Amino acid sequence: MEKNRLEAFSDGVLAIIITIMVLELKQPVSDGLKDFLALGPTLLTYFISFLFIAIYWVNHHLLFQKAGQINVKILWCNIAWMFVMSFIPFATAWVGTYPTSWAPLSVYFADMALACVAFHLMAVLIAHENGKKFKPGARNIISLITYFAAAMFGGFCPIAAFIIVALVSCWWTIPEKKYEIK
């Protein structure tokens, strides 16, 4: 399979994920600002999820620019990554409804952690298939630790978990030379 087909398929899946996520947003119950502000946790969760997906979309393209060849392992790893990503609308809606509850927060942040694991595994497989090395940088390790810690302990202080995860996610908007496959 050519890598451009994999990229096109992945783009389509991510577009559907974002579409589902936005369709899950509910209007305020009235036209008052108070009712709009009551949607704050839902809108914050949507924003973080959208940012998370956008960052992965960009990094997916950057990763596949480095890939000369792909194999079946990479295809299946990409499918696994998309499966985890496809769970984001559900987790986002659940956290948006129950922003301080342990189970929704744990599922939401665990999904982010699994997406991180699957994506990094895909980078390793691509590097290996193309005779190159992948050395995870500090950002890779900090991201994994942050997402797993948020999944386990986010229920103690949800606001802090959201802020830390959002900051780590934003960090990925800045290109990192060490992340590149060489």
N, C-alpha and C positions, 0 to 999 in steps of 0.2 A: 504494500500500500504506500502511496506517496504521502509525504507528511502534510501536504496542502489539503488533502481530503480529511485527515485527522483534525487539522486546525479548523477547517470549515465546519465539520461536525461539532467540534467543541464550542465554536462560536455560536452555533445555533442552539445548543443545549443551554449555554449561559444566557443567551437572549431570552429563552423561554423561562428560565429560572427567575430572571429579573422581572419579566412580565407577570408571572404568577405572584411574585412577591408584592408588586405594586397593586395588583388586583385584590390582594388581601387587606389593603389599607381601607379602613372604614371612615366615612365622613363624620364630622362632629355631629352630635345629636341636635344641635341648633346652630343658628348663625352667630352666636356670641363668641367673643374672644376667649372667655372662660372655658367654653366647651372645646375650643381648638387647643388651648393650652393643656387641657386634661388629656389630650392625645400625646403629650410630650414623651412619655416612655415608649410608646409605639413608634413615633416618628424618629426618636433617637435610635432605636433598635433597627428600624428600616435603614436609616442613614449609615450606621455601622455595617450592616449587612451589604448594602449596595457598594460601599467603599471596599469591603472585603472582596466582593466578587469582581469589582473593577480592577483592583490590584492584581488579583489572580489572572484576570484576562490579559492584562498588560504583560505580566511576567511569563504567562504561558506563551505568548508570541515571542518574547525575548528568548525564552528557552528553546523554542523550536527553530528560531533563526540560527542557532548554533548546531542544530542537528542536521547532519548530512543524510543519515539513514535512520530508519526506525524499524523495529521488529515487533513480533507478536507480544513480547513481554511489555514493551512500551505501550502498545495499543491497549492491553488489558489494564495496565497501571493507569492509563488515561481514563479508561472506563470506570475504574474504581474511584478515581479522583472526581469524575463527574457525578457518580452516584452520591458521594459524600456532599458535593456541592448542591446536588438537587434536593437535599434535605434542608437547606438553608431557609426556604420560604416557610416550611412548617415550623422550624425552630424559631424563626423571627416572629411569626404570628403568635406562637405560644408565649414567648418572652414579652412581646408587646402587650399581651393580655394580663400576664402575671409577672411583672418586671422585678419583683423582689422574692419570688418563690424559688426554692432550692432546685426542684426538678427541672423546670424550664430553663433556668440559668445553666444548670449542669449539662443538659442536652445541647443547648445553644453553643456553649464554649467547647464542649467535647467535639461537636461537629467541626468547629474551627480547627481544633487540634488535629483531628483526623484528616482534614483537608491539607493541613500543613505537612503531615507525615506522608500522605500520598503524593503530594507535589514534589517533595524532596526526594522521595524514592524514584519518581519519574526522572528527575534531574540526574540522579546517580545512574539509572539505566541508560539514559541518552548518552551520558558521558562515556560509559563503558562500551556501548554499541559503536561509538564513533572514535574509539581508541584514545579518549581523553580522560582527564582526571577531574573529579568534582570534589572540592574541598569545602565543606560547609563553613561559613563564616560565623562570627559571633551573633549576627542578626538571626541566622537560622536557628541556632541553639536557644537564644533568648526567646524567640517566637514560640518554639515548641514548649519551653518551660512556662511561658506566660499563659498560653492557651490551656495547657493541662492544669496549671495552678488555678486559673479562673474557673475551670470546670469543677475542680474539687472544692475550692474555697470561696467562690463567687457569692454563694448564699450568705456568707457572713457580712459582706459589705458590697452589695451589688453595684453601687455607684462607682466605687473604686475599681471594681473589676471591669466595668464598661470603659472607664477612662483609660486604664492601663492597656486594655486590649485595643482600644481605638488609637492610642499613641503608638503602640507597637505596629499596628496595621498601617498607620500613616508613615511610619519609618520605611516601609516597603515602597513608598512612592519615589524614594530617592534611589537611583541605580547604585548597585554595589559591585565593584570590580571583582571581589572575591567570589561572588555568586556565579559569575560567568564560567562556563565550561571552557577550559583551556587545553 
